């Protein structure tokens, strides 16, 4: 396990499949994983809902082999 710090960068509205979410953008400090992540800008961004569930509705990540975007499909 790696302990890391993160910042709440901003409050944003995220729309996924016509669903609108009020979110907080959280950016973890990934400096300890420099050999795995890309070197330009934040390599991991996570958008959490601001409601009582704090669901991660969107995740963007950049690695040495490419970038990925994950979006919430359902939460049941």
Secondary structure as the mmCIF struct_conf table of DSSP 4:
data_model
#
loop_
_struct_conf.conf_type_id
_struct_conf.id
_struct_conf.beg_label_comp_id
_struct_conf.beg_label_asym_id
_struct_conf.beg_label_seq_id
_struct_conf.end_label_comp_id
_struct_conf.end_label_asym_id
_struct_conf.end_label_seq_id
STRN STRN1 UNK A 6 UNK A 16
TURN_TY1_P TURN_TY1_P1 UNK A 17 UNK A 18
STRN STRN2 UNK A 19 UNK A 28
HELX_RH_3T_P HELX_RH_3T_P1 UNK A 31 UNK A 33
TURN_TY1_P TURN_TY1_P2 UNK A 34 UNK A 36
STRN STRN3 UNK A 37 UNK A 37
BEND BEND1 UNK A 39 UNK A 41
BEND BEND2 UNK A 43 UNK A 43
STRN STRN4 UNK A 44 UNK A 49
BEND BEND3 UNK A 50 UNK A 51
TURN_TY1_P TURN_TY1_P3 UNK A 52 UNK A 53
STRN STRN5 UNK A 56 UNK A 63
TURN_TY1_P TURN_TY1_P4 UNK A 64 UNK A 65
STRN STRN6 UNK A 66 UNK A 71
#
